[in-house]
């Protein structure tokens, strides 16, 4: 949990020095915490990109990470499935647990972790394979299907849950890249849920989509949160308001405030949050 002690020394903010109050900043705790980050710091070489971030992610909830560009939202998101491991200059300190176990422990295989904590990126990135093979890829490499019939069932079920099966059921041998942008993003979601993850990370999943495709992805998130914890990074405050249960506001690498979505947008506790929500900073 973020405390005033964990945030007492705050970086200089242009034209303002901000001190957090002595109380916990917002309703930080999840009702049913499943993934917990404690005092997480991220360094890119000498750049201290994320500073003392603590956050709980609950089962069956959507939590939105908001804040100005470059504030650290995506950097923090990548900590949750160790995607920062792929960046040579990155160093992560602190503690992140999934179901009570440290995801950075030596014996944790990052590939196995990413099956449990799936990720959907900003730009749809289907593999240069058929629609079927895009979804079947994960179950194959993780040995989740005993035979072709079982694999077929996983593929069809995943496409159905991603709201795509009716549009592609007669096109499964066609390239995934032949689909529209919104369909490609739903294909990527189907690929993610095919390995039965516990957490789904979404990094600006709708930024490249038109309003209709965005609405379909948002409806899908509402359905998926019945089974998964979802963490979404979004620049759209309207989207955060529509899809999330809680919102976390980041500013210059700091987690400033976390609370229930309606409270963040109607009665934020911190002036930085209020300034962002009202458009004075962004």
C-alpha positions as CSV (number, residue, x, y, z in Angstrom):
1,X,0.0,0.0,0.0
2,X,1.3,3.5,-0.8
3,X,1.9,5.5,2.4
4,X,3.2,8.9,3.0
5,X,6.5,7.4,4.0
6,X,6.8,5.7,0.6
7,X,6.1,9.0,-1.1
8,X,7.5,11.6,1.3
9,X,10.3,12.8,-1.0
10,X,8.6,13.8,-4.2
11,X,10.5,15.0,-7.3
12,X,10.3,18.6,-8.3
13,X,7.4,19.3,-10.5
14,X,7.7,22.4,-12.7
15,X,6.4,25.6,-10.9
16,X,5.1,23.5,-8.0
17,X,6.5,21.3,-5.3
18,X,3.9,18.7,-4.2
19,X,3.8,17.0,-0.9
20,X,1.4,14.2,-0.4
21,X,-0.7,14.3,2.7
22,X,0.0,12.1,5.7
23,X,-3.0,9.8,5.0
24,X,-3.2,7.0,2.5
25,X,-3.9,8.6,-0.9
26,X,-7.3,7.2,-2.0
27,X,-8.8,3.8,-1.7
28,X,-5.7,2.0,-2.7
29,X,-6.6,-1.4,-1.5
30,X,-8.5,-3.8,-3.7
31,X,-11.3,-5.8,-2.1
32,X,-9.7,-9.1,-3.3
33,X,-6.0,-8.4,-4.1
34,X,-4.5,-10.9,-6.4
35,X,-1.5,-9.0,-7.8
36,X,0.4,-6.7,-5.5
37,X,3.2,-4.2,-6.2
38,X,5.1,-2.8,-3.3
39,X,7.6,0.1,-3.5
40,X,8.4,-0.6,-7.2
41,X,11.1,1.5,-8.8
42,X,12.2,1.3,-12.4
43,X,15.5,2.7,-13.7
44,X,16.6,3.1,-17.3
45,X,20.3,3.6,-16.8
46,X,20.5,6.7,-14.5
47,X,16.9,7.7,-15.3
48,X,14.6,6.9,-12.3
49,X,11.4,6.4,-14.3
50,X,9.1,4.9,-11.7
51,X,9.4,5.9,-8.0
52,X,8.1,4.0,-5.1
53,X,4.9,2.8,-6.7
54,X,2.6,0.5,-4.7
55,X,-0.6,-0.8,-6.0
56,X,-3.0,-3.7,-5.5
57,X,-4.8,-5.4,-8.5
58,X,-7.9,-7.3,-7.6
59,X,-9.6,-10.3,-9.1
60,X,-12.5,-9.6,-11.5
61,X,-11.8,-5.9,-11.7
62,X,-10.7,-3.4,-14.4
63,X,-8.3,-0.9,-13.1
64,X,-7.3,2.0,-15.3
65,X,-3.9,3.8,-15.2
66,X,-4.2,7.4,-16.4
67,X,-1.9,10.4,-16.5
68,X,0.1,12.6,-18.9
69,X,2.3,11.2,-21.6
70,X,5.6,10.0,-20.2
71,X,4.3,9.7,-16.7
72,X,5.3,6.1,-16.3
73,X,2.0,4.3,-16.9
74,X,3.2,1.9,-19.6
75,X,6.6,1.4,-17.8
76,X,4.8,0.3,-14.7
77,X,2.4,-2.0,-16.7
78,X,5.5,-3.7,-18.3
79,X,6.8,-4.5,-14.8
80,X,3.7,-6.7,-14.2
81,X,4.8,-9.4,-16.7
82,X,8.5,-8.6,-16.8
83,X,8.5,-7.1,-20.2
84,X,11.1,-4.6,-19.0
85,X,13.5,-7.6,-18.8
86,X,13.8,-7.2,-22.6
87,X,15.3,-3.7,-22.2
88,X,19.0,-3.9,-21.5
89,X,19.3,-0.7,-19.5
90,X,16.2,-1.4,-17.4
91,X,16.4,-2.3,-13.7
92,X,13.4,-3.0,-11.4
93,X,13.5,-2.9,-7.6
94,X,10.7,-3.5,-5.1
95,X,8.4,-6.4,-4.9
96,X,5.6,-7.7,-7.2
97,X,3.6,-10.8,-6.3
98,X,1.1,-12.8,-8.2
99,X,-1.2,-14.9,-6.0
100,X,1.4,-14.4,-3.2
101,X,4.5,-15.4,-5.1
102,X,7.3,-13.1,-6.2
103,X,7.2,-12.8,-10.0
104,X,10.9,-11.7,-10.0
105,X,12.2,-14.8,-8.1
106,X,15.0,-16.6,-9.8
107,X,13.1,-19.8,-10.5
108,X,10.2,-17.9,-12.2
109,X,10.3,-18.5,-16.0
110,X,9.3,-15.2,-17.7
111,X,7.7,-17.0,-20.6
112,X,5.5,-19.0,-18.2
113,X,4.7,-15.8,-16.3
114,X,3.5,-14.1,-19.5
115,X,1.1,-16.9,-20.0
116,X,-0.4,-16.1,-16.7
117,X,-0.2,-12.3,-17.2
118,X,-1.1,-11.7,-20.8
119,X,-0.6,-8.4,-22.7
120,X,-2.5,-6.7,-25.5
121,X,-0.5,-3.9,-27.1
122,X,-1.4,-0.5,-28.4
123,X,-1.1,-1.5,-32.1
124,X,-2.7,-4.9,-33.1
125,X,0.1,-7.3,-33.7
126,X,-1.2,-10.6,-35.1
127,X,1.5,-13.1,-36.1
128,X,2.1,-13.6,-39.8
129,X,0.1,-16.8,-39.6
130,X,-3.5,-17.9,-40.2
131,X,-6.3,-16.7,-37.8
132,X,-6.4,-20.3,-36.4
133,X,-2.6,-20.5,-35.9
134,X,-2.6,-17.1,-34.2
135,X,-4.9,-18.3,-31.5
136,X,-3.4,-21.9,-31.4
137,X,0.2,-20.6,-31.0
138,X,0.1,-20.2,-27.2
139,X,-1.7,-23.5,-26.4
140,X,0.7,-25.3,-28.6
141,X,3.9,-24.0,-27.0
142,X,2.6,-24.4,-23.5
143,X,1.2,-28.0,-24.2
144,X,-2.4,-27.1,-23.2
145,X,-4.0,-29.3,-25.8
146,X,-3.7,-33.1,-25.9
147,X,-4.9,-33.5,-29.5
148,X,-6.2,-31.5,-32.5
149,X,-9.8,-31.8,-31.3
150,X,-8.9,-30.2,-27.9
151,X,-6.9,-27.5,-29.7
152,X,-9.8,-26.8,-32.0
153,X,-12.0,-26.3,-29.0
154,X,-9.6,-23.8,-27.4
155,X,-9.3,-21.8,-30.6
156,X,-13.1,-21.7,-31.2
157,X,-13.8,-20.9,-27.5
158,X,-11.2,-18.1,-27.4
159,X,-12.5,-16.5,-30.6
160,X,-16.1,-16.8,-29.3
161,X,-15.1,-15.1,-26.0
162,X,-13.3,-12.4,-28.0
163,X,-16.5,-11.7,-29.9
164,X,-14.9,-12.7,-33.2
165,X,-16.0,-16.2,-34.0
166,X,-19.1,-15.3,-36.1
167,X,-16.9,-13.0,-38.3
168,X,-14.1,-15.5,-38.9
169,X,-15.5,-19.0,-38.6
170,X,-15.3,-19.5,-42.3
171,X,-12.0,-17.8,-42.7
172,X,-9.8,-19.5,-40.1
173,X,-7.1,-20.4,-42.7
174,X,-6.8,-16.8,-43.9
175,X,-4.0,-14.6,-42.5
176,X,-4.7,-12.7,-39.3
177,X,-3.3,-9.6,-41.0
178,X,-6.2,-9.8,-43.5
179,X,-8.7,-8.6,-40.8
180,X,-9.7,-5.0,-40.0
181,X,-7.9,-3.2,-37.2
182,X,-10.6,-3.8,-34.7
183,X,-10.8,-7.4,-35.7
184,X,-7.1,-7.8,-35.4
185,X,-7.2,-6.4,-31.9
186,X,-9.9,-8.8,-30.9
187,X,-7.8,-11.6,-32.5
188,X,-4.9,-10.5,-30.2
189,X,-7.2,-10.7,-27.2
190,X,-8.3,-14.2,-28.3
191,X,-4.7,-15.2,-28.6
192,X,-4.1,-13.8,-25.1
193,X,-7.0,-15.6,-23.4
194,X,-6.3,-18.9,-25.3
195,X,-3.6,-19.7,-22.7
196,X,-6.0,-19.1,-19.8
197,X,-4.3,-16.1,-18.1
198,X,-5.2,-14.7,-14.7
199,X,-4.4,-11.1,-15.5
200,X,-4.7,-9.2,-18.8
201,X,-2.6,-6.1,-19.4
202,X,-3.9,-3.7,-22.0
203,X,-1.6,-0.8,-23.2
204,X,-3.8,1.7,-25.0
205,X,-5.7,-1.1,-26.8
206,X,-8.1,1.2,-28.6
207,X,-5.9,4.1,-29.6
208,X,-5.6,3.0,-33.2
209,X,-9.3,2.0,-33.5
210,X,-12.4,3.8,-34.7
211,X,-15.2,4.5,-32.3
212,X,-17.2,1.4,-33.3
213,X,-14.3,-0.9,-32.8
214,X,-13.4,0.8,-29.6
215,X,-17.0,0.2,-28.3
216,X,-16.7,-3.5,-29.1
217,X,-13.4,-3.8,-27.2
218,X,-14.8,-1.9,-24.2
219,X,-17.9,-4.3,-24.2
220,X,-15.5,-7.2,-24.4
221,X,-13.5,-5.9,-21.4
222,X,-16.7,-5.7,-19.4
223,X,-17.4,-9.4,-20.2
224,X,-13.8,-10.5,-19.6
225,X,-13.5,-9.0,-16.1
226,X,-15.9,-11.6,-14.9
227,X,-13.0,-14.0,-15.2
228,X,-9.8,-12.0,-15.3
229,X,-8.1,-9.1,-13.6
230,X,-7.6,-6.4,-16.2
231,X,-5.2,-3.5,-16.1
232,X,-5.6,-0.9,-18.8
233,X,-3.4,2.1,-19.7
234,X,-5.4,4.7,-21.4
235,X,-5.1,8.4,-22.3
236,X,-8.9,8.6,-22.7
237,X,-10.5,9.7,-19.4
238,X,-13.9,8.9,-20.9
239,X,-12.7,5.3,-21.6
240,X,-11.4,5.0,-18.0
241,X,-14.7,6.2,-16.7
242,X,-16.6,3.7,-18.8
243,X,-14.7,0.5,-18.2
244,X,-12.9,0.7,-14.9
245,X,-13.8,0.0,-11.3
246,X,-10.8,1.9,-9.9
247,X,-8.4,4.5,-11.4
248,X,-4.7,5.1,-10.6
249,X,-3.3,8.5,-11.5
250,X,0.4,8.8,-12.4
251,X,2.5,11.9,-12.6
252,X,6.2,12.1,-13.4
253,X,6.8,8.5,-12.4
254,X,4.8,8.8,-9.2
255,X,1.6,7.1,-8.3
256,X,-0.3,10.2,-7.0
257,X,-3.7,8.8,-6.2
258,X,-5.8,5.6,-6.5
259,X,-9.5,5.4,-5.8
260,X,-12.9,4.2,-7.1
261,X,-13.5,5.6,-10.6
262,X,-16.4,7.8,-9.7
263,X,-14.5,9.4,-6.8
264,X,-11.5,10.1,-9.0
265,X,-13.6,11.9,-11.5
266,X,-15.9,13.7,-9.1
267,X,-13.9,14.3,-6.0
268,X,-10.2,13.7,-6.4
269,X,-8.2,14.1,-3.2
270,X,-5.0,15.5,-4.8
271,X,-4.7,18.7,-6.7
272,X,-2.5,17.1,-9.4
273,X,-5.3,14.6,-10.1
274,X,-7.9,17.4,-10.2
275,X,-5.7,19.5,-12.5
276,X,-5.4,16.5,-14.9
277,X,-9.1,15.6,-14.8
278,X,-10.0,19.2,-15.5
279,X,-7.5,19.6,-18.3
280,X,-5.2,22.1,-16.6
281,X,-2.3,19.6,-17.1
282,X,-2.1,16.9,-19.7
